[in-house]
Amino acid sequence: MTMAEQFDLVVIGGGPGGYAAAFYGASAGLSVALVEKDVIGGTCLNRGCIPAKAFLETAAVNRHVRHARDFGIAASVSTIDFAVAQKRKQTIVGNLVKGLTGLTKSKKVTYLQGTGALGANRAVKVTMTDGSSRDLQSRFVVLATGSTPRTIPGFEPNGAVMTSDEVLMLDRIPSRIAVIGGGAIGCEFASTFADLGAKVTILEGLPKILPGLDVDVANVVVKSFQKKGIDIRTGVTVNGHQPQSSGSTIVTFGAGETIEVDAVVVSVGRKPHIAGLGLSGTAVRISERGFIEVDGWCRTTEEGVYAVGDVINTPQLAHVAYAEAIVAVKHMLGETVYPVMYDRVPWAIYCQPEVAWAGPSEDEAKAKGVDVVVAKHQFRSNSRAMILGETDGLVKVIAKKNPDGSAGQVIGVHMVGPWVTEQLSGGYLAVNWEATVDEIAEFLQPHPSLSELFGETVLSLTGRSINA
């Protein structure tokens, strides 16, 4: 009988949550094995965050060229070779994959390409991609197998119909696109292809796109999308589609309405991926929605087994998976650690204009019975935004109201506009450190800068201001 290879920690899944757990655990002195059936980096790096943002940057360059004359640059009309953009995206992804692969070596993590199945007593059987198998035994196991795109009956991927997986492999720009789903991912795709010249229609079942966003922020995105020519249809049910001999397809929605498009992008969320994970002989529990159940420290109901990332029912964000990985490793090491505060994590949507926030929206705060004071200021009054030629957007700060009516602790910061995903850190720190308006008003913001608007907005909540 072959003896199982012994490790302190075995991680199944090599996406952000998985490789974060493996690398953080290795840096803490644990012997670690990382099992990944496809390519290290997971969905985020290979079929999600990074490729999507690479295409968004291509769209931004095209947008800048179109407006070059506004800056005194006589540029010719842009010609888009999307195959080049695809190659550039793949180069970026490839370099990042090489970097992560190199870290497995420098951190002395045993990297196994195959499918890991968890059995009783933290035994993991790995079916390698070459057909061989390896048996591992570990003190601790982290399950981090991620998620896959949800689909709609009748809209399974078939060429004209795509999920985020397929659309990120395009080497051409479809002329007419229907995006089913007006959430964060759907809006990023809609923004990308509209800025690349496609005619885009968003079909959303709920009353508005970007549900859950602060209403003032969402309204800016809607108006900006409309200026791009994006047709937003909300409160509609998608019923089916009929492929045409030309390669296009006719989508039926609402009360018998139709639209002919060259591509359909289904963006209705993601579901946890647990296929092939085994779990036979373990006490790991799976919820009705298919998520692995965990407590605040990411512990499953099986001793010594943790789960992080999209496979558990928490915000499906790479940086949340990183945080969960750190919580899990610290907990298994017996260190003092606190659960992730999911109500305060930073959120970012990379459409144009960008959206970023931390903490509850104004409506959410009021629904919880919190008496609030709110200030909001537009980027159209910000000098750096004017210089960039991107003045759509605002900063909104939500603070608790003190007994005397003044603004106290900052509980929410919501931004929409140019590069707000890079500006949120100050607002995120304010929310998470439970800082007050008076404390943050002491911070100096460089001038001229986009981040000045956050400082101006907070300063106005003190009852005094300069430019706002």
N, C-alpha and C positions, 0 to 999 in steps of 0.2 A: 504494500500500500504506500502510495506517494505521500510524503508529509506536506502539509499545506505551508506555503510561505507565510512567515509571521511579520505583522506590521502593527504599529501603534494605531494607525489611522488608514482606512481605505475609503476613498471617495469615489462614488459612482456618478459619473457625469462631469464633463470637462468644460462646461460653460462658466460664466462669471462666478456663480455661487460655488461651483465645484473647484475651479482652479484657485479661487480665493481661499477656500478651506484648505486645499492641499498646500499652497505656498505659505499661508500664514501658519499652518500647523508645522510645516518643515522648519520655518524660521524660529519656531518655539522649541525646536529640538526633537520633534516627533519623527519616527520613521514612517514614511507616507507612500502609499500607492494610489495613483490616479488612473481611473478606468474611463475611457471615452470611446464610443463606438464609431464616431465619425471623425471630426477634426476638432482639435482643442480650440476653445473660444466659444463653442456653442452657437446658438441662434444669434445672439447679440453681435458677435464678431463676423460670422460667416453669412447669415441670412437675415439680419435685422438692423440693429442700431447703426453699426459702422457703414455698411453698404448704403443704407437709406440716406445717411447724412452726406456721404460722398456724392450721391446724386443731387441732393439738395444744394450742395456747393456748386455743382455744374450748372444747376438752374440759376443760382445767384450770379454766377459769372455771365450767363446769358442775359440776365436782367440788367446787370451793370453795363454791358455793351449796348443794349437797347437805349439806355439813358446816358450814354457817354457824352452826347452833344450838350446835355445840361451842364456838363463840367468843362466845356470848351474843347472836347476831344472829338475830332471828326473821324469817328470809327465807321467802317462799313457795316452793313446789315450782317448780323451773325449767321453763320451756317453751322448747324449742329451735326456733328458726326458722333452719334451716340455710341457707336462701337468703340470709339476712343475713350469715351467716358466710362464705358463698361470695363475696358482694359485697365484704365487708371484705378477704378474701384477695386478690381481684383489684385492689382499690385499693392495697394494699401492693405487689403485684407491679408494677402500673402506675407507681407513684411511683419504684420502684427502676429500672425500665426507662428512665423519663425521665431519671433521674440518670445512668445509664450513657451514654445518648444525648448528654446534655449534655457529658459528659467527652470524647466523640469530638470535639466542637467545640472545647472549651477546650484540649485537648491537640493540636489540629490533625491528628487522625487522619482519613484519608479513609475514610468508612464507606460500604460498598457492600452493598446488600441483593440478594443473588443467590447462585448456586451457583458455587463456585470449583473449577476443575479444573486440576491441576498437570501441566505437560508438561515436556519436556526443557529443561535450562539455566535452570531456575527461572522459566519462563514460566507465567503463570496466566491462564486464560481465564475470565471471569466472565459467566455467563448471568444477566442481571438479572431481577428478578421481573416487570418490564414486557415481557419478551421481547427486549429489546436485549442487546447484549454489549459487553464492554470487555476489552481486552488489557493485561495488566500484566507488567512485567519487574522482577525484584527481585534484590538481592544475596543476600538470605536469605529463606527461607520457613518459617513455622511451621504445621504441620498440627495442628488442634485441633477436629476434627469430632465429638468426643464419642461418646456411646453411645445405644442404644435398649433398651427393656425386652425381656428374653427371654420367650418364650412356651412353652407346653407343647402338643404335638399334641393337638388336640381341645378346647383351651381358648383358642382365638383370641378376641379381644374381639368381643362381639356384643350388648352391652347388659347382660345379666345378668353376663357375664364381663368383667372389667376388668383392665388393667394399672395401674401407677401413673399413667400419663397420663390414663386415663379416670376413675379414682376421685377424682382431685383436681378434677374438674369437676362432681361431684355437687352438687345443690342440695337433697338430701333425705338422710335417714339410713336405709339399709336396716335392717329389723328383725333379720334373721338373715344373718350374713356368714361365709363360709369364706375364710380367708386361706391360700393355698397357698404355703408357704415361711416358715420360722421364723427367717430372718436378721434383720439390722438393720432393713431397710425393712418387712418383714412384721410385725415386732414393733411398729414405730411405728404402723402402720395398725391393728393389733389393739388396741393401747392406746388410740388415739384413739377408735375406734368403741365400745369397751367403756365408756369414760368418758362417751360420749354416749348410752348406754342400749341399744346393740345387743347381741344375743347373738352372741358371736364364737367361732369354732372355728379353731384353727391346725392345719394339716395339714403335717407336716414329715417328709421321708424319712429324715433322719439320726436317730441315737438321742436327740438333745436339740436344743432350740432354741438359737439363738445359739451355734452351733459356733465354737470358737476362743477364746471368752471364758474367762477364769479361772473355774474351777469354782465358787469361793465367790461370785463376782459373779453368774454365771448362775443359781445357786440362789436368790438373793434375787429376781431378776426372775421366776422361775418361781412362787415362793410368792406374790409380789405379784399376778401375773396370775391365779393361782387364786383369790385373794381378790376380784378383780374379777369372777369368774365366767367367765373365759376358759377354754374347754375345749381343752387342749393334747394333740394326738395325735401322737406321734413314732414314727419307724420305720415309717411307712406310705407306700405308693405310691398316688398318685392315678390312678385308671383311666379315668375319664370322667364325663360328666354328661348328664342328660336333662332338657331344658327342659319345663316344665309349662304348661298353658294359662292358669294363673293369673299367669304371669310369673315364678314361682320356678323353681328348677332343683334336681334331685336329683343330688348328687355321690356317686360310688362310689369307695371307697378301701379299702386293706388287703385283708383276706380277705372281700370281698363286703359290707363295711359301707357304709351309705348315710347321707346327711344332707341334709335339704331346707333350702335357703337362698334368700334373696332376691337375694343378690349373691355373686359369687366374685371375690376379688382375687388375681391371679396375681403373686407376688412372688418370683421365682426368679433374680434377678440381672439384669445388663445385658450387652449385647454391643457391641463397637466398631462405630461407624458409618463405613464407608468408601465407601458407595455414592455415585457421582457425583464422587468425588475425582480421577478420571482416572488419573494416575501412568504413563500410556503414555510410553515413551521415557525413563523414569527408572530408577534403580537401587534405588528404595525397595522394601524387602522386607516381605512380609506373612506372619505366622506361620500355622501350621495352625489356630489358634483365631481368626484374623482380626485380630490386633493388628498395628500397625505396629512393626517392630523398631527399637530404638534402643539406644545405649550409655548410660553413666552421665550423660553431659551432654545427653541427649535428642537426640543426632544420629542421623539415619537413615543408611542406606547410600548416600544421594545427597548429594553435596557441597553444603553450604550449606542443606540442608533438615533441619529439626528437627520433632519431634512431641511433644506434651504432652497430659496429661489422660487421659480415659477411652479414647482411641483407642490408647493404649499399655498394656502389661500391668503396671500399677502400681496401688496402692490407689485405688479410684474415689471420691476425696474431693476436694471443691472446693479445699480448702486445699493439698492435695498438688499439684493442677494449678497453683495460684498459684506454689508453690515451684518447680515444674518450668519454668514460664514464665520466672522470674527466672534460673534456671540457664542456660536456653537463650540468653537475651538477653545475659547476662554473657559466656557462652562465645563467642558470635558477635562480641562486641566485643573479644575477646582479653583479658578481665580474669581475674584469679585467682578461681576458683570451684570449689566441691566438689560432687560429686553429692549428691542428697537421700538422707539416711539413712532408708530406708523402714522399717527395723526399729524406729525410734524416733519415728515420726510420732504426733501425737495423734489418737485415735479418739473419736468421740462418738456415742451412740445416744440419741435424744430421747424414748423411751417413758417411761412413768411407772411405776416410778422410772427416772431417767436413769442412763446408764452412760457412763463415760469412762475412758480408760487410755492409757498410753504405756509401751512396753517389753514384754518377754515376760511371759507368765503364769508362775506357779510351776511348773506341769508342763512348760512349754516350756523354762524355764531348766534344770530338772533333766534334761530329755531331751538337752540340749546338754552335759551333764556339769558344769554349774556348781553348786558347793556353795553353798547359799543359807541366809540367815536371814530369817524372815518375821514380820511383825507385822500384826495386823488388829484394828480396833476398830469398834464398831457406832455408828450414828447415834442409837440409842435412848438413849445416855448423853450426847448432845450437847445443851446447853441451847437453842441456836438451833433445832435440829431439833424439840425438844419444843414450843417457842413456835410454830413453823410448823404443828405437828401432822403432821409427815411424818418419822417415825422409822425407817422401813424402810431398810436399807442399811448399808454399811460402807466403810471405807478400808483397803486392803491395800497394804503396802509390801514390796518384795522387794529384798534387798541381798545382795551377795556376802559369803561368810563369810571373815573374815581367818584367817590361820594360828593365831591364839590363840583362835579360836572366836567372836570379837566380830563385829559387823556392820560392813561397810565400804561400798564403793561401792553406791549405789542404782541398780538396773538396771530396775526396774519399779514403776509406781504404778498401782493399779487401784481405781476408785471406782464405787459404785452408791448412789444415793440422791438427795435433793433438790438440784437445781441443780449437780450435780457437773460438768456440761459447762462451767460457769463457774468451777469450782474447780480444774480440772486444770492450769492454767498453772504453778503452783508445782511440781507433780510432773513436768510435762513438762520444765521447765527443769532440775530436779534430774537427771533421766535423761540429758538431752542434754549437760549440762555435766559429766557423770560425777562428780557431787558425792558426798561420803561422808555417812553418817548423822551423824557428829559435826559436819560443816559445816552441814547443813540444820537440825540441832537448835538452832543459834544464831538461826535466823530467828524473829522475833516475829509471832504471829498475833493479830489483833484479837479482843477478847472482848466480848460473845458473838458468835460467828460459826460458820458451818458449816465454814470452812476450818481452824478450830482442830483438827478431828479429824485432819487430815493432820499438823499439827504434833505433836499428842499421839502419833500412831502412830510417827512418826519418833523422837521423844524416847524412847519406850519401847524402841527398838532400841539405845539407848546403855546400856541396863541400869538406867536410872533413869526415873522418871516422876512426874507429879503426879496427874492425874485418871484416867489409864488404868492 
